[in-house]
Amino acid sequence: MKDLLLNLLLLFMVLLFFQLIVVDRLNSLFVKYQKILIFILVSVAAILCMLFSINIGGQFIFDLRLIPVLLGGLYGGPKLSLLLFILVMGVRLPFGGIGIVNTIIIMAMVTFAAFMLSKRYRKLMLAEKLIMVTSLSAVFSVISLLIPEVVLNFKIDISFMLLFFITQTIGTLMIAYTAELIIENYHLDTALMKNEKMEVVSQLAASISHEVRNPMTVTRGFLQLLKDPAIDEAKRAYYLETALEELDRAESIISDYLTFAKPHLNEMVKLSVQVEVRKAIDLITPYANHYSVEVIESLQEQLYIKGDSAKFQQCLLNLLKNGIEAMPDGGILHITSNENEKNLILQIADTGLGMTPEQLKRLGEPYFSTKEGKGTGLGMMVVYRIIESMDGTIKAESKVNKGTQFTIRLPLMT
């Protein structure tokens, strides 16, 4: 009983390892090499069972190898079942004894069953699968116990025969049910991920449609007004300038969307952090003055990163602009940079309105903005994507009415 239960425990451990490591963490690998990984799983399980087997009279070896081999053949198909037959025979031969005849007969029957039933088995409902595989296991268990008695004239204790039959049959049911649960969870997770992606695409499409429609509507209105020959030149110039500004805004929204969708870095070069940050500060200073915001820098020299200057500037300007707009009544925008464990630590902190924990959790999500209808949320999504494409991380900390701090960590170049 102890040896049979150990076999059953080993089978569950292999199955659990397969789910936690291969199915959950190496999902793409599992999809690409599904049958190979199933063969490896079943092979390991069968070999472990044979290593901890019950030797009767030095002639027969009993274990629960039938369970993984049978399930592997039904799930993997005829070719995999044939490979398992060869593997089991190769491992069993060194043990010797007349029991090798028993192994040949049973494994041949399991292989034949996989050839005939594997396609049908995979199309069955859960209950039907469990009935089929348990029935097959029961039949093969009886045959494997009768062959020594009837064919080879070798007596086996009746109590062991009963115990082996019950353990292998019930064990097959339990392992098959567990395997089906793993498969069902895998399909549910895949479907959930697909639905989440579709929801993100839907939200982005709604956001882009809404935000682009507004400037296009304004542009169309002003262009219609320009048809009037009676308007003076001053109004004509104003209408034209406004229409161009709205078109620029639409282009900016589309550019942000494309950057988020695919943040392609045109040219990865060595960038001076100090130079790039000061360039961004120079560009944003007039905007900061408009909001009565003081920009303070504290930048360590000789810090270099690898990246695309244009995209990094876009990232910095988005963060600086958001920080300034978070201080409508003025404040301080503090930018610091230093080195920590061969990484650049760039911090951008404001003394503005801050965010609630709920808002902080949603930061970077599509169609989410703290600007109360004035923003699309695309700017922060672009920031996150650019930093990610540069092998970096970004973290936000915020308190309501006290301000927000963004911490960017990027690998340094020597």
C-alpha positions in Angstrom: 0.0 0.0 0.0 2.8 2.4 0.9 4.6 1.9 -2.4 1.4 2.4 -4.4 0.5 5.5 -2.6 4.0 6.8 -3.1 3.5 6.2 -6.9 0.2 8.2 -6.7 1.9 11.0 -4.8 4.7 11.2 -7.4 2.1 11.4 -10.2 0.4 14.3 -8.5 3.7 16.1 -7.9 4.7 15.9 -11.5 1.2 17.1 -12.6 1.4 20.0 -10.2 4.9 20.9 -11.3 3.7 20.9 -14.9 0.9 23.3 -14.1 2.9 25.7 -12.0 6.0 25.9 -14.1 5.1 25.0 -17.7 1.4 26.0 -18.1 1.3 29.1 -15.9 4.8 30.6 -16.3 6.0 29.3 -19.7 2.7 29.6 -21.5 4.1 30.5 -24.9 6.5 27.6 -24.7 3.7 25.2 -23.8 1.6 26.4 -26.8 4.5 26.0 -29.2 5.9 22.6 -28.0 2.7 21.1 -26.4 3.2 17.5 -27.5 6.9 17.5 -26.7 6.3 18.8 -23.2 3.5 16.3 -22.6 5.9 13.5 -23.7 8.5 14.8 -21.2 5.9 15.0 -18.4 4.5 11.5 -19.0 8.0 10.0 -19.4 9.2 11.5 -16.1 6.0 10.3 -14.3 6.3 6.8 -15.7 10.0 6.5 -14.9 9.5 7.7 -11.3 6.8 5.1 -10.9 9.1 2.3 -12.2 11.9 3.4 -9.9 9.6 3.0 -6.9 7.9 -0.2 -7.9 6.9 -3.4 -6.1 9.0 -6.4 -7.0 7.3 -9.8 -6.7 9.5 -12.8 -6.7 12.2 -11.1 -8.7 10.0 -11.7 -11.8 7.2 -9.1 -11.8 7.3 -5.4 -11.2 4.1 -3.7 -10.3 3.6 0.1 -10.3 1.3 2.8 -11.5 3.1 3.6 -14.8 0.0 2.6 -16.7 -1.8 5.8 -15.5 0.6 8.4 -17.2 1.2 6.2 -20.2 -2.5 5.7 -20.8 -3.4 9.4 -20.3 -0.3 10.5 -22.4 -1.4 8.4 -25.3 -5.0 9.6 -25.2 -4.1 13.3 -24.9 -1.0 13.1 -27.1 -2.1 10.8 -29.9 -0.7 7.7 -31.6 2.8 8.9 -32.2 3.4 10.0 -28.7 1.9 6.7 -27.4 4.3 4.7 -29.6 7.2 6.7 -28.2 6.0 6.0 -24.7 5.8 2.3 -25.5 9.5 2.3 -26.6 10.5 4.3 -23.5 8.8 2.0 -21.0 10.2 -1.1 -22.7 13.7 0.5 -22.6 13.4 1.2 -18.9 11.8 -2.1 -18.0 14.2 -4.5 -19.8 17.1 -4.0 -17.4 14.9 -5.3 -14.5 14.6 -8.7 -16.2 12.3 -11.5 -15.2 9.4 -13.2 -17.0 7.3 -10.2 -16.1 8.7 -8.5 -19.2 6.1 -10.4 -21.2 3.3 -8.9 -19.1 4.8 -5.4 -19.8 4.9 -6.0 -23.5 1.3 -7.2 -23.7 -0.1 -4.4 -21.6 1.9 -1.6 -23.2 1.0 -2.9 -26.6 -2.7 -2.8 -25.7 -2.4 0.7 -24.3 -0.7 1.9 -27.5 -3.4 0.3 -29.6 -6.1 1.9 -27.5 -4.4 5.3 -28.0 -4.3 4.7 -31.8 -8.0 3.9 -31.8 -9.5 6.2 -29.2 -7.3 9.4 -28.8 -9.2 11.5 -31.3 -12.5 10.5 -30.0 -11.4 10.9 -26.4 -10.3 14.6 -26.8 -13.8 15.4 -28.2 -15.7 13.9 -25.2 -17.3 15.8 -22.3 -15.6 15.6 -18.9 -17.8 12.9 -17.5 -17.5 10.8 -20.7 -13.7 11.2 -20.6 -13.5 10.0 -17.0 -15.8 7.0 -17.6 -13.7 6.0 -20.7 -10.3 6.3 -19.1 -11.3 4.7 -15.8 -12.9 1.8 -17.7 -9.7 1.3 -19.8 -7.6 1.4 -16.6 -9.8 -1.1 -14.9 -9.7 -3.5 -17.9 -5.9 -3.2 -18.3 -5.4 -3.7 -14.5 -7.4 -6.9 -14.5 -5.5 -8.2 -17.6 -2.1 -7.3 -16.1 -3.0 -9.3 -12.9 -4.5 -12.3 -14.8 -1.5 -12.7 -17.2 0.9 -14.0 -14.5 -1.8 -16.4 -13.2 -3.2 -17.7 -16.5 -0.4 -17.3 -19.1 2.8 -17.5 -17.0 1.5 -19.8 -14.2 2.8 -17.4 -11.5 0.8 -17.1 -8.3 0.1 -13.6 -6.9 -1.6 -12.9 -3.5 -5.3 -12.2 -4.0 -5.2 -9.3 -1.5 -2.4 -7.6 -3.4 -4.3 -8.1 -6.6 -7.4 -6.4 -5.1 -5.4 -3.6 -3.6 -3.5 -2.9 -6.9 -6.7 -3.0 -9.0 -8.5 -0.5 -6.7 -5.5 1.9 -6.4 -4.7 2.0 -10.1 -8.4 2.4 -11.1 -9.2 5.1 -8.6 -5.8 6.7 -9.2 -6.5 6.9 -12.9 -9.8 8.7 -12.2 -8.2 11.2 -9.8 -5.2 12.0 -12.1 -7.5 12.3 -15.2 -9.9 14.6 -13.3 -6.9 16.8 -12.1 -5.5 16.9 -15.7 -8.9 18.0 -17.0 -9.1 20.8 -14.4 -5.7 22.0 -15.4 -6.7 22.1 -19.1 -10.0 23.8 -18.3 -8.2 26.5 -16.2 -5.7 27.0 -19.0 -8.4 27.6 -21.5 -10.3 29.9 -19.1 -7.1 32.0 -18.5 -6.4 32.2 -22.2 -10.0 33.3 -22.9 -9.8 35.9 -20.1 -6.5 37.3 -21.4 -8.1 37.6 -24.9 -11.1 39.3 -23.5 -9.0 41.8 -21.5 -7.0 42.6 -24.6 -10.2 43.1 -26.6 -11.5 45.4 -23.9 -8.3 47.5 -23.9 -8.6 47.8 -27.7 -12.2 48.8 -27.4 -11.4 51.4 -24.8 -8.6 52.8 -26.8 -10.7 52.9 -29.9 -13.5 54.7 -28.0 -10.9 57.1 -26.6 -9.3 57.9 -29.9 -12.6 58.3 -31.7 -13.9 60.7 -29.0 -10.7 62.8 -28.8 -10.1 63.0 -32.5 -13.7 63.8 -33.3 -13.7 67.0 -31.2 -10.8 68.8 -32.9 -12.0 67.6 -36.3 -15.5 69.0 -35.6 -14.0 72.3 -34.5 -11.8 72.4 -37.6 -14.8 71.7 -39.9 -16.8 74.5 -38.2 -14.1 77.1 -38.7 -13.5 76.0 -42.3 -17.2 76.5 -43.1 -17.0 80.0 -41.6 -14.1 80.7 -43.9 -16.4 80.3 -46.9 -18.1 83.6 -45.9 -16.5 86.2 -48.2 -17.8 89.0 -45.9 -15.6 88.2 -42.9 -12.6 90.5 -42.3 -9.0 89.4 -42.5 -8.5 89.4 -38.7 -11.3 86.9 -38.2 -10.1 84.9 -41.2 -6.6 84.6 -39.7 -8.1 83.7 -36.3 -10.3 81.0 -37.8 -7.5 79.6 -39.8 -5.0 79.6 -36.9 -7.6 77.8 -34.6 -8.3 75.2 -37.3 -4.6 74.5 -37.6 -4.2 74.2 -33.9 -7.1 71.7 -33.7 -5.5 69.6 -36.5 -2.2 69.6 -34.6 -4.0 68.4 -31.5 -5.6 65.6 -33.4 -2.2 64.6 -34.8 -0.7 64.7 -31.3 -3.4 62.3 -30.1 -2.8 59.9 -33.0 0.9 60.0 -32.4 0.5 59.2 -28.7 -1.7 56.3 -29.6 0.8 54.9 -32.1 3.6 55.3 -29.7 1.6 53.4 -27.1 0.7 50.7 -29.5 4.3 50.2 -30.8 7.0 52.3 -29.1 9.6 51.8 -31.8 12.9 53.3 -30.8 14.4 54.7 -34.0 18.1 54.9 -32.9 19.4 53.6 -29.6 22.4 55.8 -28.8 24.3 56.9 -25.7 22.4 59.7 -24.0 23.6 62.1 -21.3 20.9 62.2 -18.7 21.9 65.7 -17.6 21.7 67.1 -21.2 18.4 65.4 -22.0 16.7 66.5 -18.8 17.9 70.1 -19.2 16.7 70.2 -22.8 13.3 69.1 -21.6 13.3 71.7 -18.8 14.2 74.5 -21.3 11.3 73.4 -23.5 8.8 73.3 -20.6 9.9 76.4 -18.7 7.6 78.9 -20.6 4.7 76.5 -19.8 5.8 76.4 -16.1 5.9 80.1 -15.9 2.4 80.4 -17.2 1.3 78.2 -14.2 3.6 80.1 -11.8 5.5 76.8 -11.2 9.2 76.9 -10.2 11.3 74.2 -11.8 14.3 73.1 -9.6 16.9 70.6 -10.9 19.5 68.6 -9.0 21.3 66.5 -11.6 24.3 64.3 -11.1 26.9 64.6 -13.9 28.4 61.8 -16.0 25.3 59.6 -16.1 24.6 57.9 -19.4 21.8 55.7 -20.7 21.0 54.0 -23.9 17.9 55.1 -25.7 16.2 57.2 -28.4 16.5 60.9 -27.7 13.2 61.9 -29.3 11.2 59.2 -27.4 13.0 59.9 -24.1 12.2 63.6 -24.6 8.6 62.8 -25.2 8.6 60.8 -22.0 10.1 63.6 -19.9 7.9 66.3 -21.4 4.8 64.3 -20.7 5.8 63.8 -17.0 6.9 67.5 -16.6 3.7 68.8 -18.3 1.5 66.6 -16.1 3.4 67.8 -13.0 2.9 71.4 -13.9 -0.8 70.9 -14.7 -1.3 69.3 -11.3 -0.3 72.7 -9.7 -2.9 75.2 -11.1 -2.2 77.6 -8.3 1.6 77.3 -8.7 4.2 75.2 -6.9 7.5 73.5 -7.2 8.6 70.9 -9.7 11.7 69.2 -8.6 13.8 67.0 -10.9 16.7 64.9 -9.4 19.0 62.3 -10.9 21.6 60.0 -9.2 23.2 56.6 -9.5 22.2 53.5 -7.5 23.6 50.0 -8.2 24.5 50.7 -11.8 21.0 52.2 -12.5 19.9 55.7 -13.1 17.3 56.9 -10.6 15.4 59.9 -12.1 12.8 61.5 -9.9 10.2 64.1 -10.9 8.2 65.4 -8.0 5.5 68.1 -7.8 3.7 69.8 -4.9 0.3 69.6 -6.6 -3.1 68.1 -6.1 -1.9 64.5 -5.8 -3.9 61.4 -6.4 -6.0 59.0 -4.3 -4.8 55.4 -4.0 -7.6 54.3 -6.4 -6.4 56.9 -9.0 -2.8 55.8 -8.5 -3.6 52.1 -9.2 -5.3 53.1 -12.5 -2.4 55.3 -13.7 -1.3 54.3 -17.1 -4.6 52.5 -18.0 -6.3 53.4 -21.3 -8.9 56.1 -21.2 -8.1 57.1 -17.6 -7.1 60.6 -16.8 -7.2 62.8 -13.6 -7.8 65.9 -15.7 -11.6 65.7 -15.5 -12.5 65.3 -19.1 -9.5 67.2 -20.5 -7.2 64.3 -20.9 -7.2 61.0 -22.8 -4.8 59.0 -20.5 -2.7 58.3 -23.6 0.2 60.5 -22.4 0.9 58.4 -19.3 0.5 55.1 -21.3 3.1 56.4 -23.7 5.4 57.2 -20.8 5.1 53.7 -19.4 5.6 52.0 -22.8 8.7 54.1 -23.6 10.4 53.3 -20.2 9.5 49.7 -20.6 11.0 49.6 -24.1 14.2 51.0 -22.6 14.4 48.1 -20.1 13.4 50.4 -17.3 10.7 50.7 -14.7 8.6 53.6 -13.5 6.9 53.9 -10.1 4.5 56.6 -8.9 3.9 57.7 -5.3 1.3 60.3 -4.4 -0.7 61.9 -1.6 -3.8 64.0 -2.0 -3.0 67.8 -1.8 0.7 67.0 -1.1 1.9 66.1 -4.6 3.2 63.2 -6.7 6.6 61.7 -7.3 7.6 59.6 -10.3 10.7 57.4 -9.9 12.3 56.2 -13.2 14.9 53.4 -13.0 17.0 52.8 -16.1 20.2 50.8 -16.7 23.3 53.0 -16.9 25.9 52.9 -19.6 29.6 53.2 -18.8 
